[in-house]
Amino acid sequence: MSGVASIVIALFVIALIVIVISIIAYNRRLDKVASGEIRDTHSSIPEPGTTTGIAYRVTLLAVVVISFFAISALNGRIQSLQNSLNNIQSQQAQLSNDVWTLRSQLEESSSLLENFSWDAPSVDLENQTALIRYSVTLKEYAEDTTVRLVIGSREIPLALVSPGFYESEFTIGLFENVYRESQLPMVYVTTNGQTVGENVDFPLDPIWYALPFPSIQLNLTARTRFGKTVAEGTYYPVIDELDDVETVTVSYISGGETLRTDDITKETLNRQTIEIPKNLELDPDLVMLLEIKTKTGYTIRHQSVLFFPASPEYTEDDFVQVLDSSGNLVWEDNFK
């Protein structure tokens, strides 16, 4: 850009010099005419105003042409820089992925565990317990190797089933969340008197695997018309296990008030799409509360905020609750 600026300045200087020379030459000719040295006939020397106008137009045209080529060149450089930046970002993302992969491989190679797994063979909803079967396979082991699983304050020894394979079954409370304990689930392997601990996964909340918790597939459009918020769209509750479902109702809530409540048991059991009611008086958020009554006596309350105004004062209020047959709250997750 400094080169372009220099050229433009030089053009203006040249134009100024031409104008000054023209004015001087024109004034000298007028002096000769006044002294009688020459006649006042048509001369090839233009008037200063004409010279100034021509110089201005020529200079402006040159500036426009130079600016066009300069901007074209600058656009080319910007596009080249943008491509370079995109390449750098792509390389950085690839590098981050490679680092993550390498770290995972290093952790895997240094781990004593070949794999670990768990399942819940049975659930006792009446006593609110679940039977958990946990198994671990070791990469290296010896005759005196022992393995134990520690979850929270509990320690469960895993029995040797076959060389390198250890397993145990134990019960856990349906509403017990071991991740709320101070210590994360760990597997400790002891060989020749030396113990090594490894972080492992464990069911976050066993109740998730015992009751028909829903999720919502939603296709929603919300817009404002004449100061009023209008919602249009469809949805359907997704429940993997429908055998325990007795009834399903949905409540549409806005501004903290329930606008209407519908029975959608048939649609849910048949996995049908449900249309959001039209002409809801929204103020201006829209909240959906699903209540699923189970055949085993529990009630699941699943509340989702579908949309809300962009305001720092507004806070989302999503939650999942489980009530027992007496209506008492026995478990809650507010996703916070």
Buried (B, 14 or more C-beta within 10 A) or exposed (E): EEEBEEEBEEBBEBBEEBBEEBBEBBEEBEEEBEEEEEEEEEEEBBEBEEBBEBBEEBBEEBBEEBEEEBEEEEEEEEEEEEEEEEEEEEEEEEEEEEEEEEEEEEEEEEBBBEEBEBEBEEBEBEEBBBBBBBBBBBEEBEEEBBBBBBBBEEEBEBEBEEEBBBBBEBEBEBBBBBEEBEEBBBBBBBBEEEEEEBEBEBBEBBBEBBBBBBEBEEEBEBEEEEEEBBBBEEBBBEBEEEEBBBBBBBBBBBEEEEBEEEEBBEBBBEEEEBEBEEEBEBBBBBBBBBBBBBEBEBBBBBBBBBBBEEEEEEEBBEBBBBBBEEEEEBBEBEEE
